[in-house]
Amino acid sequence: MMLWSSLLCVVPVTIHIPLADAPSTLTRELIVSTARIVAADLRDRFGIARPRLAVAGLNPHAGEEGAIGREEIETIRPAIAQLRAEGLEVTGPHPADTMFHEAARARYDVALAMYHDQGLVPFKTLAFDSGVNVTLGLPFIRTSPDHGTAFDIAGKGLANPTSLIEAARLAARLCAA
């Protein structure tokens, strides 16, 4: 699942699980396989010859060298090293509280967040009405509005169609590539 907008692209490595389960679900293999899929689709579908992936740390300040958690040292850094050894352009682990401002976003094509809200809070802050959900790694193009079904406002004339329109535009662009 990649959330795409012209301002920010984010891929949560762990998806729709309780926050308490994120550390035990996060593995080197999961980070590596997710990053490979992201890089391949950015190359093949989005036309980015050498995708730049920025990987967030799990803990505040990316763990501060183990003072605030060891996941960065034991899981995330080894995954990044493996991806770099494979020739991918990957940086991190970055402190999540400093990787989503405008200047930081200019240094990467996609951010890999370690859990859902770590990436989706900044994404929806920047692109709530225009964000697109793109399923990566499929043999076909699949896009949808980023914000879900909005059943609570269905039939009331309140829905903003921008995300749906952007999803259709992105699907057409990816099909033409």
Summary of the structure (lengths in Angstrom):
residues: 177
radius of gyration: 16.4
end to end distance: 19.7
largest distance: 53.0
contacts: 550
relative contact order: 0.20
helix: 47%
strand: 16%
